[in-house]
Amino acid sequence: MAACVAVNQSGYFVLADPQPINLADCQSYVMMTPPEFSQATQVPDSAQAAEFFGFGFSMVVASYLAGWAVGTIRKTVRSGAN
């Protein structure tokens, strides 16, 4: 289990007292076990990376097309009102 540790005057790591409830509130270092570290630093495989890129790219294209459609409709409505 991850623990919040601090460095004392001798240069040794000691457990922070009291331990914060949320490790994001740790003011010094967070010490992890090897399985926790490997899980936290896991890199997505190529299929997942391609999926993430495809999703992000499709969101940009979809936003552009939605904006283009709204602009065309606005232009049509405004020219029809004259």
Secondary structure, 3 states (H helix, E strand, C coil): CCEEEEECCCCCEEECCCCCCCHHHCCCEEECCHHHHHHHCCCCCHHHHHHHHHHHHHHHHHHHHHHHHHHHHHHHHHHHHC
